[in-house]
Amino acid sequence: MSSPAYNLSRFDFVSIRLAVACARTGSLTEAARECHLVLPAASRRIRDLERALGTELFVRHSRGMTLTPIGLVFVQRGADVLTELDGLVQALGDARKGIVRHIRLCAGTAAITQFLPPLLARFAALHPEIQVELEEQVSQQVVASVREARSDIGVFVDGPDIDGLQVMDFRRDELVLILPHGHRLCGRTPIAFTSTLDEDWISLNSGAAMLQAQQQAALAAGRPLKLRMQVRSFDAVGHMVASGLGIAALPRAAALPIVRALKLRWRPLSDPWAFRMLRLAVRPGAEEAVVMLHDFLAQDSQNAKAPRARNK
């Protein structure tokens, strides 16, 4: 059975965008406003689109409009078309500005907070024709994003499965204990993680390398990790600790500004897993621009560490 022939010249982008907006809002009036159309013109465009397709895309009712089964297919594919069109428009605009390549960089919070901003600023100054798009994810998701080609480069804490990727060391950092002022565990000498397991803990969301290390260390000690709260950012961790809701571990270079701002205390951890390696990952056969950024980030990385500071 042959597919019906459609006159694609009748499928203009304004009408497709209008149909997608109708599906999202359930209202022709609201969709017309989003697309900067008067209501009669918007209604006519939807009718013309349906006429060109030979079927209804929407069921009209007193509360608005809902998609028909064919309308659902049209809107899903139409949204993909609009995404590609918007990408084309952006690429052309970037090309006019001299930007000829976008690189997708996915990184964990530790890398973004401690290391990447000055490096990316220097890279942008050296290569204005390349635009780096940065996304923050936990380490497991960083590796998955690179493996599945949703990102070009990943920066993550060592630990996730790296099979099929090209990986090298990037930077080292150190986890330290973050405590409220006057807490019983406050001190200057390194403390073993097992000495903290009677306390409530604040940590990042599941998939974070830091949380996984804590859970594995607690399991090895035969003790539960009393995880009271999980949050998405280092700042949120600090505020939870400052409110007396628990203690936490954070990378030292990221922790110190939070400690100073919130009048907290910090203490070194003596456990070997508190000293971590951050790594760079790319897929084999990466494009020249991706290799260029990868090599730039990797310069002098083998022995680089986060800045050290005195305990307070």
C-alpha positions in Angstrom: 0.0 0.0 0.0 1.6 3.3 -1.1 1.8 6.3 1.1 -0.3 9.3 0.2 1.6 12.1 -1.7 1.7 15.3 0.2 2.5 18.8 -1.2 5.4 19.7 1.0 5.3 23.3 -0.2 2.2 23.7 1.8 4.1 22.9 5.0 5.6 26.2 5.9 7.6 26.6 9.1 5.2 29.1 10.7 2.3 26.7 10.4 4.3 23.8 11.8 5.5 26.0 14.7 1.9 27.1 15.3 0.7 23.4 15.3 3.4 22.5 17.8 2.4 25.4 20.0 -1.3 24.4 19.9 -0.4 20.9 21.0 1.7 22.2 23.9 -0.7 24.9 25.2 -4.0 23.2 24.2 -5.2 26.7 23.1 -5.2 28.3 19.6 -5.4 31.7 21.2 -2.3 31.1 23.3 -0.4 29.5 20.4 -1.3 32.4 18.1 0.1 34.8 20.7 3.3 32.9 20.9 3.7 32.9 17.1 2.8 36.6 16.8 -0.3 35.9 14.7 -3.8 37.3 15.0 -6.4 34.7 15.9 -8.2 34.5 12.5 -4.9 34.1 10.7 -3.8 31.4 13.1 -7.1 29.5 12.6 -6.8 29.7 8.9 -3.2 28.3 9.0 -4.3 25.3 11.0 -7.3 24.7 8.6 -5.0 25.0 5.5 -2.5 22.6 7.1 -5.2 20.0 7.8 -6.6 20.5 4.3 -3.1 19.9 2.8 -2.8 16.7 4.9 -6.3 15.5 4.2 -7.0 14.9 7.8 -7.7 16.7 11.1 -4.8 17.3 13.4 -6.8 18.5 16.4 -10.2 17.9 18.0 -11.8 21.2 18.9 -13.9 21.4 22.1 -15.1 24.1 24.5 -11.9 23.8 26.7 -9.5 24.2 23.7 -8.0 21.6 21.4 -6.4 18.1 21.7 -4.4 16.1 19.2 -5.8 13.4 17.0 -3.5 10.3 16.6 -2.3 11.7 13.3 -1.9 15.1 14.9 0.4 13.5 17.5 2.7 12.1 14.8 2.7 15.4 12.9 3.6 17.4 16.0 6.3 15.0 17.2 8.0 15.0 13.8 7.3 18.7 13.4 9.1 19.5 16.6 12.1 17.7 15.3 12.0 19.7 12.1 11.8 22.9 14.1 14.7 21.9 16.3 16.9 21.3 13.2 15.7 24.6 11.7 16.6 26.5 14.9 20.0 24.8 14.9 20.5 25.9 11.3 19.6 29.5 12.2 22.0 29.5 15.2 24.8 27.9 13.1 24.4 30.5 10.4 24.4 33.3 13.0 27.5 31.9 14.6 29.2 31.6 11.3 28.5 35.3 10.6 30.3 35.9 14.0 33.2 33.7 13.0 32.1 30.7 15.1 32.5 27.6 12.9 32.4 24.7 15.5 30.4 23.9 18.6 31.9 21.4 21.1 29.7 19.8 23.7 31.6 19.4 27.0 29.9 17.5 29.9 31.5 17.7 33.3 31.0 17.0 37.0 30.4 19.6 39.6 33.9 19.2 41.0 35.6 20.0 37.7 33.3 22.9 36.9 33.7 24.5 40.4 37.4 24.0 40.7 39.1 23.9 37.4 37.2 24.5 34.1 36.2 28.2 34.2 39.7 29.7 33.7 40.7 27.0 31.3 37.6 27.6 29.1 38.2 31.3 29.2 41.7 30.9 28.0 40.6 28.5 25.3 37.9 30.9 24.1 40.5 33.7 23.8 42.8 31.4 21.8 40.1 29.9 19.6 37.2 32.4 19.2 36.0 30.3 16.2 35.1 27.4 18.5 32.2 27.7 21.0 32.1 25.3 23.9 28.7 24.3 25.3 29.1 23.1 28.9 26.6 20.8 30.7 26.8 19.8 34.3 26.1 16.2 35.3 27.2 13.6 37.9 30.2 11.4 36.9 28.3 8.4 35.7 26.1 10.5 33.4 29.1 12.3 32.1 30.7 9.1 30.9 27.3 7.9 29.4 26.9 11.2 27.6 30.2 10.8 25.9 29.8 7.2 25.1 26.3 7.8 23.6 27.6 10.8 21.5 25.5 13.4 23.4 28.7 15.1 24.4 32.1 15.4 22.7 34.3 15.5 25.8 33.7 14.5 29.4 35.4 15.4 32.7 34.6 13.1 35.6 35.9 11.7 38.8 37.6 8.3 38.3 35.3 5.4 38.9 32.7 4.8 36.2 33.2 2.1 33.5 35.2 3.7 30.7 35.1 0.8 28.2 35.2 2.1 24.6 36.5 5.6 25.5 39.9 7.2 25.3 40.7 8.5 28.8 43.5 10.3 30.5 44.2 12.0 33.8 43.0 15.7 34.2 43.4 17.0 37.7 43.6 15.8 41.3 41.5 17.0 44.2 40.8 16.1 47.8 37.6 15.6 49.7 37.4 17.3 53.1 34.9 17.1 55.9 32.5 20.1 56.2 31.1 20.8 59.7 29.0 23.4 61.5 30.8 25.7 63.9 31.2 24.1 67.3 30.5 20.5 66.0 32.1 17.7 68.1 34.2 16.5 65.2 35.8 19.9 64.6 39.6 19.7 64.6 42.8 20.2 62.5 44.2 16.7 62.2 42.9 14.2 59.5 40.0 12.1 60.6 38.9 8.7 59.4 35.6 8.5 57.6 34.5 5.7 59.9 34.6 8.1 62.9 31.9 10.2 61.3 29.3 7.5 60.6 27.2 8.2 63.8 26.4 11.6 62.1 23.6 12.5 59.6 25.1 13.2 56.2 24.3 15.6 53.4 25.5 14.6 49.9 24.8 15.0 46.2 22.3 13.1 44.2 22.7 9.5 43.1 25.4 8.9 40.5 27.8 11.4 42.0 31.3 9.9 42.5 31.6 11.5 46.0 28.4 9.8 47.2 29.4 6.4 45.8 32.8 6.6 47.5 31.0 7.4 50.8 28.6 4.5 50.4 31.3 2.0 49.5 33.4 3.1 52.5 30.5 2.7 54.9 29.7 -0.7 53.4 33.3 -1.8 53.8 33.1 -0.8 57.5 29.9 -2.7 58.0 28.1 0.5 59.0 25.2 2.4 57.3 25.6 5.8 55.8 23.0 7.9 57.5 22.1 9.9 54.4 19.7 12.6 55.5 19.5 14.8 52.4 20.6 14.8 48.8 21.0 18.0 46.8 22.3 19.0 43.4 25.0 21.6 44.2 27.9 22.2 46.5 26.3 25.5 47.6 23.2 23.6 48.6 25.3 21.1 50.6 26.9 24.0 52.4 23.6 25.6 53.3 22.3 22.3 54.7 25.4 21.9 56.8 25.1 25.5 58.1 21.5 24.8 59.1 22.7 22.0 61.3 21.0 19.3 59.3 24.2 17.1 58.9 27.8 17.0 57.9 29.2 16.6 54.4 32.3 16.1 52.3 33.3 18.4 49.5 36.3 19.0 47.3 38.6 21.3 49.2 39.1 24.0 46.6 35.3 24.2 46.2 34.6 23.9 49.9 36.8 26.7 51.2 34.8 29.7 49.8 31.6 28.0 51.1 33.2 27.5 54.5 34.3 31.1 54.7 30.9 32.5 53.5 28.8 30.4 55.8 31.2 30.4 58.8 31.6 26.6 58.8 34.6 24.5 59.7 36.5 21.9 57.6 38.8 19.0 58.5 40.9 16.7 56.3 39.9 13.1 55.8 42.6 10.5 56.2 41.0 7.9 53.9 42.9 7.2 50.6 39.6 7.5 48.6 39.4 11.1 49.7 42.3 11.9 47.3 40.7 11.6 43.8 41.7 11.8 40.2 39.5 13.7 37.7 39.8 12.3 34.1 39.1 13.4 30.5 37.2 11.2 28.1 36.6 11.4 24.4 35.4 8.8 21.8 38.0 7.3 19.5 38.4 9.1 16.3 37.2 12.5 17.6 37.1 15.5 15.3 40.1 17.9 15.0 38.4 20.7 17.1 37.5 18.2 19.8 41.0 16.9 20.0 42.3 20.5 20.1 40.2 21.2 23.2 41.0 17.8 24.8 44.7 18.4 24.3 44.4 22.0 25.7 42.6 20.8 28.9 45.1 17.9 29.2 48.2 20.2 29.2 50.3 19.8 32.4 47.5 17.7 34.0 49.4 14.7 35.2 50.6 16.4 38.4 48.2 19.2 38.7 46.2 19.6 41.9 43.6 21.9 43.4 45.0 24.8 45.3 46.0 24.0 48.9 45.0 26.1 51.8 45.5 26.1 55.6 42.9 24.6 57.9 40.8 26.9 60.1 
